[in-house]
Amino acid sequence: MRIVITGVPGTGKTEIARVLAKQLGYPIIEINKVIEDRKLWRVKDKFGARIALMAPLEKVLCEEMEKQKDVIVEGHLACEFNLPADFVVVCRTDPDILEKRLAERNYPNEKLEENIFAEMLDYCSVYVGQHYSSKNIIELDTTNKSSEESAAEILEALKGAKPTKSNIDWSEKLMKRIGSQTNRNAR
């Protein structure tokens, strides 16, 4: 089974992928490692993050996945592609918790805000819905779960071979955040 795990940075996808891979005995393809190892990036953005060469990266990921019957592909960029996946997991996290996690990673404020807004706007979920078959999508709220709990929930969903859509909706938090920023800018 080919499984893709995506979500914005800080949602737990890397640790969940590791737990799941260990439980299933599957290898992991880490998208960021592929970018680095294959030098599939042009320049760095103003935060020092590499800008991936998307078309060549998608081709490499597809080729690597096609070589393996069972594999987990992990990375936030996975939502941008149409990879040959049997299941796609979108990890989601409450924006308030996500903000704390990214701050602990010393994300610059602008990059932190960018990722929080991406989560509140369902960025990965929307793109996964456009690139992958909706019958194979598992949306998982990882906010108050350990990696082991999240992996167990994914395994249960995979056994049932049915999608789980948890109706994760951060729109109230989005409106509050926009309102507080508007108020700060008005001063």
C-alpha positions in Angstrom: 0.0 0.0 0.0 1.3 3.5 -0.9 0.5 6.1 1.7 1.1 9.8 1.5 1.2 11.9 4.7 1.0 15.7 4.3 0.0 18.8 6.2 1.5 22.1 7.1 4.8 22.2 9.1 4.2 21.4 12.8 1.2 19.0 12.4 3.2 15.9 13.3 3.4 14.2 10.0 7.1 13.3 10.2 6.7 11.5 13.6 3.4 9.9 12.6 5.1 8.6 9.4 7.9 7.1 11.4 5.6 5.3 13.8 3.4 4.1 11.0 6.4 2.9 9.0 7.8 1.0 11.9 4.4 -0.7 12.6 3.8 -1.6 8.9 7.5 -2.3 8.1 7.3 0.2 5.2 10.2 2.4 4.0 9.7 6.2 4.2 10.4 8.7 1.4 10.9 12.0 3.0 10.2 14.7 0.5 12.6 17.3 2.1 15.4 14.7 2.0 14.7 13.9 -1.7 14.9 17.7 -2.4 18.3 17.9 -0.6 19.8 14.6 -1.8 18.8 15.2 -5.5 19.5 19.0 -5.3 16.0 19.6 -6.6 15.9 23.3 -5.6 16.8 26.6 -7.1 17.3 29.2 -4.5 16.5 29.9 -0.9 13.6 32.1 0.1 14.1 35.1 2.4 13.8 32.7 5.4 16.5 30.3 4.1 14.1 27.6 3.0 14.9 26.0 -0.3 12.5 26.6 -3.2 11.8 23.1 -4.7 11.8 22.5 -8.4 8.3 21.1 -8.4 8.0 19.3 -11.7 11.3 17.4 -11.4 10.4 16.6 -7.8 7.0 15.2 -8.6 8.6 13.0 -11.4 11.2 11.6 -9.0 8.6 10.9 -6.3 6.4 9.1 -8.8 9.3 7.0 -10.0 10.3 6.1 -6.5 6.8 5.2 -5.5 6.2 3.1 -8.6 9.3 1.0 -7.7 7.7 0.0 -4.3 4.5 -1.8 -3.6 4.5 -0.6 0.0 5.9 2.9 1.0 5.1 6.0 3.0 5.8 9.4 1.4 5.9 12.2 3.9 6.1 16.0 3.5 4.1 19.2 3.3 4.7 19.5 -0.4 2.9 16.2 -1.1 -0.4 18.1 -1.3 0.9 19.9 -4.4 1.3 16.7 -6.4 -0.7 13.8 -7.9 1.3 10.9 -6.6 0.4 7.3 -7.1 -1.1 6.9 -3.6 -3.6 4.4 -2.3 -4.3 6.7 0.7 -3.5 10.3 1.5 -3.5 11.5 5.1 -3.8 15.2 5.8 -2.6 16.0 9.3 -4.3 19.0 10.8 -3.6 20.9 14.1 -5.4 23.6 16.0 -3.8 26.9 14.9 -3.1 28.0 18.5 -1.1 24.8 19.2 0.5 25.0 15.8 1.7 28.5 16.6 3.4 27.3 19.8 5.0 24.4 18.0 6.4 26.6 15.2 7.6 29.2 17.7 9.5 26.5 19.6 11.2 25.7 16.3 12.2 29.4 16.1 10.2 30.1 12.9 10.5 33.8 11.9 7.2 35.5 12.7 6.3 36.0 9.0 6.9 32.3 8.2 5.0 31.3 11.4 2.0 33.4 10.3 2.1 32.0 6.8 1.9 28.5 8.1 -0.9 29.2 10.6 -3.0 30.9 7.9 -2.3 27.9 5.6 -3.7 25.7 8.3 -6.7 27.9 9.0 -7.5 28.1 5.3 -7.4 24.3 4.8 -4.5 24.7 2.3 -3.3 21.1 2.3 -6.9 19.7 2.5 -8.0 21.8 -0.5 -5.0 20.8 -2.6 -5.2 17.2 -1.7 -8.9 17.2 -2.8 -7.8 18.6 -6.1 -4.9 16.2 -6.7 -6.0 12.9 -5.3 -9.2 10.8 -5.4 -11.5 11.9 -2.6 -12.3 8.3 -1.7 -8.7 7.8 -0.5 -8.3 10.9 1.7 -8.0 10.7 5.5 -8.1 14.0 7.3 -6.8 13.7 10.8 -6.9 16.2 13.7 -3.5 15.6 15.5 -3.9 18.4 18.0 -4.2 16.4 21.2 -2.9 13.1 20.0 0.5 11.4 20.3 2.2 10.1 17.2 1.2 6.6 18.3 -2.4 7.6 18.7 -2.5 9.3 15.3 -0.8 6.3 13.7 -3.4 3.9 15.3 -6.2 6.0 14.0 -4.7 5.9 10.5 -4.4 2.1 10.7 -8.0 1.8 11.7 -9.1 4.0 8.8 -6.9 1.9 6.4 -8.4 -1.3 7.6 -11.8 -0.1 6.9 -10.7 1.2 3.5 -12.9 4.2 3.9 -12.1 7.9 4.0 -12.5 9.8 7.2 -13.3 13.5 7.0 -13.4 15.0 10.4 -14.9 18.3 9.3 -12.0 20.2 10.7 -12.9 23.9 10.6 -10.7 26.6 11.9 -12.8 29.5 10.4 -13.7 31.0 13.7 -10.0 31.2 14.7 -9.3 32.7 11.2 -11.9 35.4 11.7 -10.6 36.2 15.2 -7.0 36.4 13.9 -8.0 38.6 10.9 -10.0 40.8 13.3 -7.1 41.2 15.8 -4.7 42.0 13.0 -7.1 44.6 11.5 -7.5 46.2 15.0 -3.7 46.3 15.5 -3.2 47.9 12.0 -5.9 50.5 12.7 -4.0 51.8 15.8 
